[in-house]
Amino acid sequence: MTRLDSLLRCASGVVILAALWPAPAAAQIYTWRDDHGHLVLSDRPAQDGAAMHSYSVPGAEEIRTTRAAVAGASGDFGDIIDEHARLHKVRPALVRAVVQTESGFNPFAVSPKGAMGLMQLMPATAQELGVINPFDPVENVRGGIAYLRRLLDRYDNDERLALAAYNAGPEAVARYGRRIPPYRETREYVSRVRDLAGQSRPVGQPSHTEPATHSLTHIYKTAEIIDGREVIRYTDRRP
């Protein structure tokens, strides 16, 4: 997830990212507290009757929530990623980009579709890869990289197709003649991961460029006092 409908639960440090498109639209942010008191942000209303607040975000068709990722966010899991990337001969930069895009380096991330952990493994995939606890960073990264390696082998090391299959499934890639499916989410996913990871290069060839930095659109919270009442608004324009 990340998948565009990824929903992460965390107590603090939340950044809301909006995918902006030319057509005018307004997305909704729903917030509530779960049974453990954790703040939940989603583009969908709560299903259990929890007390919610809803905010409109003008100019955004969709909302994506994730834990804030500061510089060096992969530090806690860098050694794990490097070790298993080396074992499976996968670029560590590619794995970091997948983790950033899927979970924002939140090992407890869960998507509405049921994908879990750092690399957002679906239950069936986790079971097939022998991942007993998908919220264990070591197990999750090991399984996720093994699955990514499998996809790279399947598509002759074509990272674009491997990433498309990681997001939409190998069946979708096969359905469209071994091409990236024409799903907006999948195409954005492939583009974002590759922007974060930088372009692949032949083994042994030195890299002379740094990975491209992916620009994010921020949503700003503002407060106005109207008739003695505080009114909260969200906008994509810096106050």
N, C-alpha and C positions, 0 to 999 in steps of 0.2 A: 503498500500500500501500500507503493503506495499507490497505490490505487487511489483514485480521486475521492472515493467515498471512505477512505481510511478514518477510523475514529480511535483516538488515543485517550486513555484516562491518565491524568496526572494531577498532582496537587497544586503545582505552580509552574511558572516558566513556560507559558503557552504562547505560541505565535500563530496568528491566523493568516493564511495565505489565500489570496483570491485569484482565480484564473479569469482574466479579463478578455472580453471579446468585443468586436465592433458593435454587435447588436445590443441595444439597451436592454438591461434586465436588472433584477434585484434578487439576490439570494438571501436566504434566511439562516441565521445562526441560532441554534437552540442550546441553552445552557441549563444544567441542573446538577444536583449533588446526588451521587450514588449512595448505596447503603453504608459505605465506608467513609462517607464524607468527602470523597474525591470529586473535584470539578470535572464535569464532562461537557465537551463542546462537540456538536454534531450538526450536519446539514439535514438531519431528520429528527422529528420530535420523539421524546421518550415514549416507550411503549408500555411502561409499568405505572403510568399515572403520576409520575413524580412531578413536583412543582417546578415549572419551567419559566425561563425568561426567553423571549425571542427578539432578535435584532435584525433589521433589514440592512443589507449592504448594497447600496446603489451601484450599478455598473458592473456587477459580478453575477455571472450565471451560476457559478458553483463555488463552494467553500471547501477548503481543505484545512484540517487542523493537525498540528503536529507539535511535538516538543521542540523548543527552540534549539537550534544547532549552532553553537558558537564555534569559532576557529579551534581546530583540534578536538572536535567533539568525538572523534573516533579513538581518542587516546586510551580510554578504558578498555577498548576491545581491539586495539591495533595489533597487539602480539598474537591474539587468536586469529585474526584475519590474515596476518602475514604468514603464520605457520601453515594454515590449511590452504591458503592460496598457493604457497610454494609446493605443498604436497600434491595438489591437483593441477599445478601449472596453469593457474588462472591469474590474470593481472590483479594485484592487490588494489590498485586504483579503481578497477572495475567493480570489485566486491564492495569497496567503501561507498562507491556511488550508488550501488544497488541498496545497500543498507540505509544510506541517507534518504533515498527516495522512498523506500518501502516503509521505514519505521522512524526515521529521524533519530536513529541510535537509541530508541527506547526498547529495551529487551522485553517489556511487558505489553507491547502494543498488540491490540486485537482489532481486526477489521470487522465490519458488519457481516462480511462473507465467511468469517471464521478463520482467516489467516492469522498466524501467531508469530510473535517474537521478532527478533532483529531483521531476519530476512523474510518474514511473513510467509511461513510455510503453511499450506493447507493441511488439515488433519490427515487426509489420505496420503499426501506426499511425504509428510513427516513419518508416518508409519512405514511406508515403503523404504524410506532411507534409514530406518532404525533409530529415529529420534524419539526417545521416550519422553523427555521433558522439553518441549519446544521453547519454554521460557528460560532455559539454561543457555546462556550465551555460547558456551563451548559447543554444546550439542546442536544448537540452531545454526551457528555459522558453519560447523562441519557439514551438516546436512544440506544447507543452502548452497555452499560452494560445490559440493559433490553433484547436486542437481544442476547447477549452472555449468559445470564441466561436462555433464552428460548432454546438455543442450548444445554446447559449443561443438562437441564431437558430432552430434547429429547434423549440424549445419556447417560442417567443415570450417569451424572457427570463425564463422560470420557472426560477429557480436550483435549486429542489428537483429538478425533473425533469432538468435538465442535469447535476447532481451524481450523480443516480441512474444516468444513462446513462454518465457518466464511470467510475463504479465497476462497474456490471453490464453495460454495453453498451446501445446504443440498441435492439437487438432485444428485450432483456428488458423495457424500458419499453413498447415497442409490444405485446409479448405480453400485457401486463396493462392494455391500454387506455389508454396514455399516463398511467399512474400509477406511483408508486414500487413496484417489485417487492416482494413480501412476504418478501424475504430479510433475515434479521437483520443480516447484515454490511452490506448496502446501506443499510438504514434507520439503522443506527448511524453509518455513514459520512456520510450526508446530515446527520444531526443534529449530529454532531461538527464538520463543516466549517462549518455555519451558526452554531453556537455560537461558534466561533473568529473567524469573519468578521463577525459581527453581521448584522442584517437589512439587506436592500437597500432603497434609497430612490430616489425619482424624481431624475433629473438636475437639479442646481441647488438641490436642497433641502438645507439645512445639517443636519448630524448633531448631535444634542444628547446622544447617549448613546455611551458607549464600548462596543466589542464585548464580549460576555459572555466571562467567563473559564471555560474548561472544566476542571473538577476531575478530577484523575487519581488513581487508587488506586495507592499505592506498595507494593512488595514489599520487606521488610526481611530482611537476612541476619543470622543469629545463629550463634554458635558456643558449644558446650558441651563440657566435658571429661567424658567418661564412660569409666570404667575406664582412665584414662590416654590415651584416644584422643579427638582432636578430632572432634566431630560437627557438621556444618554443616546448618542448617535455614533455610528461607525461610517468611516469614509475611506476612500483610497487616496485622498489628497492630504498631504501633510498640513497640519494646522499652521 
